[in-house]
Amino acid sequence: MTLTEEQVRYVADLANLRLSESEVVKMTHDLGSILTYIEQLNELDTASVPPMTQVLFEGDETATLREDIPHVSLTNAEALANAPASGAGYFKVPKVIDRS
C-alpha cells in the first residue's frame, strides 16, 4: 500500500507528533511497508482455523495463566509518594494536548 507524505503528516498531527522532513520520508516508507505486509496477511485463508482464546495452552474462553488471588493494594498516599507532582489525591501531569 502506498502512503503519501500528506497522509503521514496528517496521522502525525493526530498523534501530536512533530516530524522533520527526513522523518516524514522515512515514516512514509516504513508505514507503507507495514501496510503492504498487513495486506498480504489479509489474503490468507483462515476460514478453517479455529479461533483461539489463549495462545499458550488449550483452555476455555476465560483461561488464565495464574490463579487470581486478591491482595492488599497500595493506599492513595503510597501510590503518590514518589510522584513528581500531586494534589487533591491525584497525580498532576503536564498538559500534553494543546491545539492552539
SETOR-261962 format. One record per residue (C-alpha): residue in three letters; y, z, x. Coordinates in Angstrom, 3 decimals. Last residue first. Layout:
NODE res    north       up     east
NODE ALA        Y        Z        X
...
***
This chain:
NODE res    north       up     east
NODE SER   26.425   19.926   -3.746
NODE ARG   22.678   19.827   -4.221
NODE ASP   21.858   23.175   -2.591
NODE ILE   18.193   24.013   -2.554
NODE VAL   17.127   26.577    0.019
NODE LYS   19.180   29.612   -0.941
NODE PRO   18.497   32.295    1.634
NODE VAL   15.830   34.852    0.828
NODE LYS   16.040   38.386   -0.526
NODE PHE   12.673   40.006   -1.156
NODE TYR   12.699   42.179   -4.273
NODE GLY   12.883   45.887   -5.178
NODE ALA   16.582   45.864   -6.049
NODE GLY   17.343   44.529   -2.570
NODE SER   15.576   43.091    0.411
NODE ALA   16.429   41.424    3.695
NODE PRO   14.455   40.947    6.917
NODE ALA   11.338   42.182    5.118
NODE ASN    9.241   44.572    7.185
NODE ALA    9.062   47.441    4.650
NODE LEU    9.226   45.221    1.536
NODE ALA    5.487   45.210    0.855
NODE GLU    5.194   48.901    1.708
NODE ALA    8.075   49.802   -0.647
NODE ASN    6.550   47.780   -3.504
NODE THR    3.243   49.527   -3.000
NODE LEU    0.471   47.567   -1.379
NODE SER   -2.682   47.105   -3.411
NODE VAL   -5.598   49.527   -3.722
NODE HIS   -8.911   47.729   -4.035
NODE PRO  -10.784   45.792   -6.694
NODE ILE  -14.089   44.216   -5.642
NODE ASP  -14.690   40.552   -6.409
NODE GLU  -18.021   39.919   -4.701
NODE ARG  -17.889   37.091   -2.239
NODE LEU  -18.248   33.334   -2.063
NODE THR  -17.538   32.635   -5.696
NODE ALA  -19.387   30.729   -8.423
NODE THR  -17.444   30.494  -11.702
NODE GLU  -18.615   26.996  -12.637
NODE ASP  -22.250   27.769  -11.815
NODE GLY  -23.739   27.618   -8.394
NODE GLU  -25.267   25.459   -5.698
NODE PHE  -23.689   26.057   -2.318
NODE LEU  -20.756   25.196   -0.050
NODE VAL  -18.968   22.512   -2.066
NODE GLN  -18.404   24.601   -5.144
NODE THR  -17.758   23.284   -8.652
NODE MET  -19.301   19.909   -8.050
NODE PRO  -19.201   16.944  -10.423
NODE PRO  -22.343   14.795  -10.465
NODE VAL  -22.152   11.515   -8.542
NODE SER  -23.449    8.584  -10.600
NODE ALA  -19.983    7.387  -11.665
NODE THR  -18.593    7.744   -8.146
NODE ASP  -18.109    4.031   -7.466
NODE LEU  -15.726    3.824   -4.514
NODE GLU  -12.552    1.769   -5.034
NODE ASN  -10.428    4.937   -5.309
NODE LEU  -11.335    5.792   -1.720
NODE GLN   -9.901    2.467   -0.506
NODE GLU   -6.688    3.114   -2.463
NODE ILE   -6.497    6.545   -0.810
NODE TYR   -6.726    4.848    2.597
NODE THR   -3.864    2.499    1.711
NODE LEU   -1.814    5.499    0.543
NODE ILE   -2.336    7.242    3.880
NODE SER   -1.423    4.128    5.848
NODE GLY    1.764    3.638    3.798
NODE LEU    2.661    7.286    4.386
NODE ASP    2.332    6.804    8.156
NODE HIS    4.264    3.508    8.337
NODE THR    7.167    4.604    6.143
NODE MET    7.087    8.023    7.820
NODE LYS    7.577    6.430   11.261
NODE VAL   10.464    4.247   10.073
NODE VAL   12.106    7.173    8.266
NODE GLU   11.619    9.374   11.337
NODE SER   13.338    6.778   13.542
NODE GLU   16.267    6.613   11.104
NODE SER   16.602   10.409   11.119
NODE LEU   15.148   12.373    8.234
NODE ARG   16.884   15.098    6.226
NODE LEU   14.399   16.771    3.922
NODE ASN   15.288   18.224    0.505
NODE ALA   11.820   17.368   -0.825
NODE LEU   13.387   15.083   -3.444
NODE ASP   15.585   13.635   -0.675
NODE ALA   12.516   12.921    1.447
NODE VAL   10.919   11.159   -1.528
NODE TYR   14.016    8.974   -1.988
NODE ARG   14.301    8.256    1.766
NODE VAL   10.654    7.176    1.805
NODE GLN   11.227    4.927   -1.209
NODE GLU   14.259    3.341    0.495
NODE GLU   12.230    2.771    3.659
NODE THR    9.880    0.695    1.565
NODE LEU    6.266    1.556    1.018
NODE THR    3.404   -0.890    1.321
NODE MET    0.000    0.000    0.000
***
